[in-house]
Amino acid sequence: MRLFRFGFLILSVSALNAYASPFLGSAATFAVLGAATVTNTGATTLYGNLGVAPGSAITGAGTITIDNGVRTTLSVAQTAQNDASASNLITGYGALVALGATSLSPNLGTGGVVALSAAIGPGNTVFNLGTGAAQLTGDLTLSFTGNDQNIVFQIGTGLTTASASRVLLLNVGTDDNVYWAVGSSATLGSTTSFAGSIIAQQSVTMVTGATDGCGSVIALVGQVALQGNKIGTGCTIGSGGAVTPAPIGGTVIPGGTVTLPEGGSTLLYLCFMLVPIGVLRAFRGRRSA
């Protein structure tokens, strides 16, 4: 059991990507979806749901504040994992890697691709970054040209980002999305400002201060490791296309805080179970006297 402190939030922030994800199904409501476990150190904030399946553990020495989302049940998380799975050719990783793609250098950002605006058109714009690993160094600018557009990156093995790297979004319209289908594991370097849904076959590691907005962070087999991050299914776009994770506007969802490690639930047990038992025994002792 884990300690939850629930409250109700009234949200007025308008945000992009309000669960309108044609490739994620029910997984689109998750800010973080782990498979084996979710670990966390430091203070992490999630704007969206948190879940683990088929595992169930959320561990670490820190707090995860859920703003505009909930810690889901195992069954809800498992349904989301099914929608995001590699074997599902309708939604999720399996559908993303099955799309026809244009080849692109795996070195994104400074020294590689700076802007892809000329290549982005209606519908799905898909880039295959090769059979190996991809990396982001510096800034990668994605400039949309209209509404209902999906930008998809297919990555053969791992994805890594350098510290302070950024994915910038320009001209974002209604229901525009970015997807990163990662063949093994993804690691976002410290203070990286990322954008879009990461669906990794293995695991995802968010190094201290890394953020991801406008999407979900999903591990299909292993863990999602958090280190004081902010992740949001919604986002706001600032100057120059800077992406900030944000709540989904227009919906009020119970939020709460998961306090790690799990010892907090033991304290509650002692307070609410053992103390009353002691009082009852003392009362019975008086009556028998």
DOPA-551871 format. One record per residue (C-alpha): z, y, x; residue number from 1. Coordinates in nm, 4 decimals. Layout:
BEGIN
{{Z; Y; X}; NUM}
...
This chain:
BEGIN
{{0.0000; 0.0000; 0.0000}; 1}
{{-0.0601; 0.3574; 0.1082}; 2}
{{0.1031; 0.6837; 0.0186}; 3}
{{-0.1020; 0.9109; -0.2080}; 4}
{{-0.0231; 1.2602; -0.3252}; 5}
{{-0.2566; 1.3433; -0.6101}; 6}
{{-0.3397; 1.6843; -0.7497}; 7}
{{-0.6142; 1.8285; -0.9648}; 8}
{{-0.8624; 2.0727; -0.8231}; 9}
{{-1.0575; 2.3414; -1.0028}; 10}
{{-1.3759; 2.3925; -0.8060}; 11}
{{-1.6054; 2.6905; -0.8234}; 12}
{{-1.8112; 2.6434; -0.5047}; 13}
{{-2.1757; 2.5695; -0.5677}; 14}
{{-2.2940; 2.3010; -0.3274}; 15}
{{-2.6107; 2.1156; -0.2486}; 16}
{{-2.6706; 1.7428; -0.2795}; 17}
{{-2.4586; 1.6916; -0.5904}; 18}
{{-2.4879; 1.3108; -0.5840}; 19}
{{-2.8639; 1.3421; -0.6392}; 20}
{{-2.9592; 1.0803; -0.3810}; 21}
{{-3.2465; 0.8509; -0.4747}; 22}
{{-3.1762; 0.6154; -0.1837}; 23}
{{-2.7998; 0.5602; -0.2035}; 24}
{{-2.7223; 0.4685; -0.5627}; 25}
{{-2.3483; 0.4661; -0.6239}; 26}
{{-2.2855; 0.5122; -0.2498}; 27}
{{-2.3961; 0.8752; -0.2883}; 28}
{{-2.0512; 0.9683; -0.4229}; 29}
{{-1.8837; 0.8595; -0.0971}; 30}
{{-1.8092; 1.0961; 0.1863}; 31}
{{-1.6974; 0.7942; 0.3917}; 32}
{{-1.7678; 0.4278; 0.3213}; 33}
{{-1.6515; 0.1731; 0.5774}; 34}
{{-1.7143; -0.2011; 0.5859}; 35}
{{-1.4425; -0.3584; 0.8035}; 36}
{{-1.2055; -0.0609; 0.8099}; 37}
{{-1.1696; 0.3165; 0.8282}; 38}
{{-0.9557; 0.4563; 1.1098}; 39}
{{-0.8355; 0.8139; 1.1520}; 40}
{{-0.6449; 1.0276; 1.3988}; 41}
{{-0.5670; 1.3933; 1.3340}; 42}
{{-0.6301; 1.5844; 1.0122}; 43}
{{-0.9546; 1.4850; 0.8385}; 44}
{{-1.0916; 1.6396; 0.5180}; 45}
{{-1.3372; 1.4592; 0.2910}; 46}
{{-1.5333; 1.6206; 0.0079}; 47}
{{-1.6222; 1.3039; -0.1792}; 48}
{{-1.4932; 0.9509; -0.2234}; 49}
{{-1.3345; 0.7283; 0.0411}; 50}
{{-1.3716; 0.3513; 0.0340}; 51}
{{-1.3748; 0.0292; 0.2369}; 52}
{{-1.5448; -0.3030; 0.1528}; 53}
{{-1.5407; -0.5930; 0.2091}; 54}
{{-1.2415; -0.4947; 0.4253}; 55}
{{-0.9633; -0.2836; 0.2797}; 56}
{{-0.7625; -0.1259; 0.5623}; 57}
{{-0.7359; 0.2454; 0.6314}; 58}
{{-0.5336; 0.2881; 0.9497}; 59}
{{-0.4371; 0.5369; 1.2189}; 60}
{{-0.1885; 0.8124; 1.2893}; 61}
{{-0.3073; 1.1095; 1.0886}; 62}
{{-0.3953; 1.2340; 0.7423}; 63}
{{-0.7101; 1.2153; 0.5338}; 64}
{{-0.7223; 1.4836; 0.2667}; 65}
{{-0.9578; 1.3922; -0.0174}; 66}
{{-1.0899; 1.7088; -0.1810}; 67}
{{-1.3121; 1.6501; -0.4847}; 68}
{{-1.3010; 1.2737; -0.4531}; 69}
{{-1.0719; 0.9678; -0.4705}; 70}
{{-0.9719; 0.6645; -0.2704}; 71}
{{-1.1722; 0.4045; -0.4609}; 72}
{{-1.0832; 0.0486; -0.5493}; 73}
{{-1.2227; -0.2434; -0.3529}; 74}
{{-1.4645; -0.3359; -0.6310}; 75}
{{-1.6081; 0.0165; -0.6539}; 76}
{{-1.6482; 0.0302; -0.2768}; 77}
{{-1.8177; -0.3102; -0.2749}; 78}
{{-2.0701; -0.1974; -0.5351}; 79}
{{-2.1461; 0.1056; -0.3179}; 80}
{{-2.1874; -0.1183; -0.0123}; 81}
{{-2.4332; -0.3326; -0.2067}; 82}
{{-2.6351; -0.0214; -0.2919}; 83}
{{-2.6336; 0.0904; 0.0735}; 84}
{{-2.6986; -0.2501; 0.2283}; 85}
{{-2.9666; -0.3539; 0.4745}; 86}
{{-3.0936; -0.6322; 0.2459}; 87}
{{-3.1384; -0.4089; -0.0577}; 88}
{{-3.5011; -0.2958; -0.0669}; 89}
{{-3.4491; -0.0674; -0.3670}; 90}
{{-3.1785; 0.1595; -0.2269}; 91}
{{-2.9920; 0.2032; 0.0991}; 92}
{{-3.0789; 0.1127; 0.4561}; 93}
{{-3.3259; -0.1580; 0.3569}; 94}
{{-3.5327; 0.0809; 0.1459}; 95}
{{-3.5256; 0.3564; 0.4087}; 96}
{{-3.6539; 0.1419; 0.6961}; 97}
{{-3.9286; -0.0045; 0.4762}; 98}
{{-4.0936; 0.3378; 0.4324}; 99}
{{-4.4123; 0.4161; 0.6204}; 100}
{{-4.3395; 0.6611; 0.9007}; 101}
{{-4.4833; 0.8965; 1.1604}; 102}
{{-4.3792; 0.8260; 1.5199}; 103}
{{-4.1511; 1.0839; 1.6786}; 104}
{{-3.9765; 1.1251; 2.0137}; 105}
{{-3.6191; 0.9880; 2.0097}; 106}
{{-3.5016; 1.2969; 2.1997}; 107}
{{-3.4221; 1.5520; 1.9313}; 108}
{{-3.3164; 1.9126; 1.9714}; 109}
{{-3.3292; 2.1077; 2.2945}; 110}
{{-3.5879; 1.9552; 2.5255}; 111}
{{-3.7407; 1.7623; 2.2381}; 112}
{{-3.8331; 1.8515; 1.8822}; 113}
{{-3.7025; 2.1951; 1.7858}; 114}
{{-3.8485; 2.2340; 1.4365}; 115}
{{-4.0240; 1.9914; 1.2047}; 116}
{{-4.1133; 2.2353; 0.9309}; 117}
{{-4.4891; 2.1930; 0.9712}; 118}
{{-4.4630; 1.8177; 0.9119}; 119}
{{-4.2459; 1.8277; 0.6015}; 120}
{{-4.4176; 1.8019; 0.2651}; 121}
{{-4.3472; 1.6848; -0.0914}; 122}
{{-4.1747; 1.3552; -0.1526}; 123}
{{-4.0664; 1.1431; 0.1446}; 124}
{{-4.1294; 1.2647; 0.4978}; 125}
{{-4.0396; 0.9806; 0.7321}; 126}
{{-4.0069; 0.9831; 1.1109}; 127}
{{-3.9726; 0.6668; 1.3205}; 128}
{{-3.7886; 0.7364; 1.6453}; 129}
{{-3.8823; 0.4049; 1.8071}; 130}
{{-3.7128; 0.0714; 1.8649}; 131}
{{-3.4457; 0.2038; 2.1000}; 132}
{{-3.1704; 0.4642; 2.0815}; 133}
{{-3.2060; 0.8273; 1.9741}; 134}
{{-3.0122; 1.1314; 2.0840}; 135}
{{-2.9587; 1.4855; 1.9652}; 136}
{{-2.8931; 1.7581; 2.2201}; 137}
{{-2.8796; 2.1195; 2.1109}; 138}
{{-3.0232; 2.2276; 1.7753}; 139}
{{-3.2586; 2.0414; 1.5429}; 140}
{{-3.3996; 2.2624; 1.2647}; 141}
{{-3.5305; 2.1027; 0.9451}; 142}
{{-3.7143; 2.3470; 0.7212}; 143}
{{-3.7933; 2.2216; 0.3712}; 144}
{{-4.0916; 2.3451; 0.1732}; 145}
{{-3.9801; 2.2821; -0.1849}; 146}
{{-3.7618; 2.0790; -0.4195}; 147}
{{-3.7076; 1.7028; -0.4432}; 148}
{{-3.7912; 1.6335; -0.0806}; 149}
{{-3.6444; 1.3620; 0.1413}; 150}
{{-3.6485; 1.3707; 0.5206}; 151}
{{-3.5837; 1.0262; 0.6684}; 152}
{{-3.5200; 0.9317; 1.0319}; 153}
{{-3.5598; 0.5637; 1.1239}; 154}
{{-3.3725; 0.4792; 1.4456}; 155}
{{-3.4137; 0.1420; 1.6166}; 156}
{{-3.0676; 0.1060; 1.7671}; 157}
{{-2.8005; 0.3716; 1.8275}; 158}
{{-2.7733; 0.7436; 1.7565}; 159}
{{-2.5664; 0.9758; 1.9752}; 160}
{{-2.5232; 1.3513; 1.9678}; 161}
{{-2.4087; 1.5783; 2.2484}; 162}
{{-2.1032; 1.7961; 2.2000}; 163}
{{-2.1701; 2.1068; 1.9884}; 164}
{{-2.5141; 1.9815; 1.8781}; 165}
{{-2.6346; 2.0999; 1.5391}; 166}
{{-2.8689; 1.9972; 1.2590}; 167}
{{-2.9795; 2.3142; 1.0785}; 168}
{{-3.1322; 2.3210; 0.7294}; 169}
{{-3.3639; 2.5947; 0.6047}; 170}
{{-3.5202; 2.6605; 0.2632}; 171}
{{-3.3195; 2.3827; 0.0999}; 172}
{{-3.4146; 2.3326; -0.2644}; 173}
{{-3.2842; 2.1299; -0.5550}; 174}
{{-3.2214; 1.7632; -0.4706}; 175}
{{-3.3445; 1.7874; -0.1110}; 176}
{{-3.1917; 1.5184; 0.1134}; 177}
{{-3.1758; 1.4053; 0.4756}; 178}
{{-3.1206; 1.0405; 0.5756}; 179}
{{-3.0487; 0.8759; 0.9106}; 180}
{{-3.1068; 0.4980; 0.9075}; 181}
{{-2.9392; 0.3785; 1.2290}; 182}
{{-3.0163; 0.0283; 1.3574}; 183}
{{-2.6788; -0.0249; 1.5247}; 184}
{{-2.4057; 0.2407; 1.5640}; 185}
{{-2.3859; 0.6195; 1.5489}; 186}
{{-2.1576; 0.8434; 1.7549}; 187}
{{-2.1335; 1.2145; 1.6784}; 188}
{{-2.0021; 1.4081; 1.9771}; 189}
{{-1.7167; 1.6562; 1.9581}; 190}
{{-1.7780; 1.9632; 1.7381}; 191}
{{-2.1234; 1.8371; 1.6393}; 192}
{{-2.2419; 2.0020; 1.3168}; 193}
{{-2.4514; 1.7325; 1.1497}; 194}
{{-2.6375; 1.7181; 0.8191}; 195}
{{-2.7464; 1.4321; 0.5970}; 196}
{{-2.6454; 1.0760; 0.5151}; 197}
{{-2.5818; 0.8384; 0.8052}; 198}
{{-2.6296; 0.4710; 0.7161}; 199}
{{-2.5482; 0.2654; 1.0257}; 200}
{{-2.5952; -0.1103; 1.0446}; 201}
{{-2.2784; -0.1435; 1.2535}; 202}
{{-2.0297; 0.1425; 1.2881}; 203}
{{-1.9946; 0.5218; 1.2911}; 204}
{{-1.7681; 0.7213; 1.5227}; 205}
{{-1.6970; 1.0880; 1.4570}; 206}
{{-1.5492; 1.2429; 1.7728}; 207}
{{-1.2921; 1.5233; 1.7431}; 208}
{{-1.4115; 1.8187; 1.5375}; 209}
{{-1.7503; 1.6717; 1.4421}; 210}
{{-1.8654; 1.7537; 1.0884}; 211}
{{-2.1286; 1.6182; 0.8513}; 212}
{{-2.2431; 1.7949; 0.5346}; 213}
{{-2.4995; 1.7236; 0.2616}; 214}
{{-2.4514; 1.3486; 0.2831}; 215}
{{-2.2432; 1.0368; 0.3344}; 216}
{{-2.1147; 0.8525; 0.6410}; 217}
{{-2.1611; 0.4779; 0.5859}; 218}
{{-2.1003; 0.1728; 0.8078}; 219}
{{-2.2523; -0.1500; 0.6735}; 220}
{{-2.0696; -0.4019; 0.8962}; 221}
{{-1.8032; -0.2366; 1.1122}; 222}
{{-1.5715; 0.0606; 1.0944}; 223}
{{-1.5930; 0.4334; 1.0411}; 224}
{{-1.3726; 0.5979; 1.3056}; 225}
{{-1.2568; 0.9514; 1.2261}; 226}
{{-1.0879; 1.2017; 1.4573}; 227}
{{-0.9984; 1.5158; 1.2678}; 228}
{{-1.3356; 1.5673; 1.0987}; 229}
{{-1.4840; 1.7289; 0.7880}; 230}
{{-1.7409; 1.5330; 0.5861}; 231}
{{-1.8935; 1.6290; 0.2536}; 232}
{{-2.1449; 1.4853; 0.0102}; 233}
{{-2.2060; 1.8504; -0.0732}; 234}
{{-2.2609; 2.1431; 0.1617}; 235}
{{-2.3164; 2.5131; 0.1899}; 236}
{{-2.5884; 2.6626; 0.4091}; 237}
{{-2.5006; 2.9665; 0.6159}; 238}
{{-2.6764; 3.1997; 0.8557}; 239}
{{-2.9593; 3.0372; 1.0490}; 240}
{{-2.9290; 2.7173; 0.8482}; 241}
{{-2.5762; 2.6272; 0.9621}; 242}
{{-2.4361; 2.3441; 0.7486}; 243}
{{-2.0747; 2.3389; 0.6272}; 244}
{{-1.9343; 2.0396; 0.4337}; 245}
{{-1.8210; 2.1560; 0.0900}; 246}
{{-1.7050; 2.0244; -0.2482}; 247}
{{-1.9540; 1.9404; -0.5193}; 248}
{{-1.9619; 2.2285; -0.7652}; 249}
{{-1.9211; 2.1820; -1.1383}; 250}
{{-1.7063; 1.8669; -1.1314}; 251}
{{-1.3294; 1.8372; -1.1187}; 252}
{{-1.2187; 1.5108; -0.9581}; 253}
{{-0.8600; 1.4127; -0.8692}; 254}
{{-0.7949; 1.4665; -0.4999}; 255}
{{-0.5122; 1.3481; -0.2786}; 256}
{{-0.3886; 1.2783; 0.0710}; 257}
{{-0.3796; 0.9413; 0.2458}; 258}
{{-0.0940; 0.9507; 0.4952}; 259}
{{-0.1279; 0.7146; 0.7919}; 260}
{{0.0106; 0.4825; 0.9164}; 261}
{{0.1167; 0.2736; 0.6200}; 262}
{{0.4877; 0.2979; 0.6978}; 263}
{{0.5172; 0.5812; 0.4441}; 264}
{{0.4894; 0.3309; 0.1609}; 265}
{{0.7864; 0.1401; 0.3075}; 266}
{{0.9956; 0.4557; 0.2893}; 267}
{{0.9039; 0.4968; -0.0759}; 268}
{{1.0031; 0.1389; -0.1406}; 269}
{{1.3432; 0.1926; 0.0169}; 270}
{{1.4015; 0.5108; -0.1804}; 271}
{{1.2896; 0.3899; -0.5200}; 272}
{{1.3863; 0.0222; -0.5094}; 273}
{{1.6771; -0.0447; -0.2768}; 274}
{{1.8864; 0.2623; -0.3612}; 275}
{{1.8874; 0.1935; -0.7392}; 276}
{{1.9741; -0.1708; -0.6664}; 277}
{{2.2714; -0.0575; -0.4592}; 278}
{{2.3904; 0.1717; -0.7371}; 279}
{{2.3602; -0.1095; -0.9918}; 280}
{{2.5631; -0.3465; -0.7761}; 281}
{{2.8358; -0.0846; -0.7281}; 282}
{{2.8494; -0.0296; -1.1049}; 283}
{{2.8824; -0.4036; -1.1690}; 284}
{{3.1547; -0.4250; -0.9067}; 285}
{{3.3577; -0.1577; -1.0866}; 286}
{{3.3218; -0.3370; -1.4216}; 287}
{{3.4346; -0.6677; -1.2777}; 288}
{{3.7333; -0.4967; -1.1156}; 289}
